[in-house]
Amino acid sequence: MRSELLFFLGMVGLVVLTMVVYRFTAAGRNSGDQTGRGGSFVLGFWVRNWFYWFIRPLTSASLALGLSPFVYNALAIVFGLASMWLYATGHLATAGWMVLLSGFADVMDGEVARGQGVADARGAFLDSTLDRFAEFFAFIGMAWLFRGGVGTLLVVLALGGSLLVSYTRARGESVGVLCKLGVMQRAERMLLMGLGAILDPSICARFGWAEGTVLMWIVGVIAAGTVGTSVFRTFWIARELRGKG
């Protein structure tokens, strides 16, 4: 069995074990949104609640050490740049872990900012903007990986759709309509990009496919989900604005 698959299975085991422990806590018996973030998450609120419970010790340690939220902002960018280079050079499994770490750093900067009581509009703007840069870097790496084939078109569609998902929400908010509906928001995209790249080498080797085939399919799913969500949000917000002048 490939080493990256063994490591991944070990991480899955850790996730399952901690989910079992969380299930028997008072918080784990509540499936509602306990984070106060609202919106939607394709795996459900319970999984999101578990994740924030799981990272609480690291959040506490970061607060005790006095780490600035910007440390995690910077790490998200560094991991994003690393994923770009790793995707482009064909190191898919490692690239996938970099994507997941970038997403994790993104979560941590918000948790630290709230824990320190320094969360503000400036920080929220920098956080969301730098997150998009990190995601952009990953897509650029995949575009280079698939250069000259249908994979490049799928990356372009996925990148464009990802930007439109964010834009439709932001534009809606600017005219007084909040829309968090739909799938393929950033957390879901990062999970798919990361897990797809991690599992790609093992699955492709098992079935004799060219490396990158599974990841290309995953990018296609992201493209369909993001474009579909952005179209849905466009019509939904337009309907909500009807008659409001």
ABEGO torsion letter per residue (X at the ends): XBAAAAAAAAAAAAAAAAAAAAAABAAAABABBAAGAEEBBAAEAAAAAAAAAAAAAAAAAAAAAGBBAAAAAAAAAAAAAAAAAAAAAGBAAAAAAAAAAAAAAAAAAAAAAAAAGABBAAAAAAAAAAAAAAAAAAAAAAAAAABGBAAAAAAAAAAAAAAAAAAAAAAAAAAGBBBABEBGBAAAAAAAAAAAAAAAAAAAAAAGBBBGAAAAAAAAAAAAAAAAAAAAAAAAAAAAABGAX
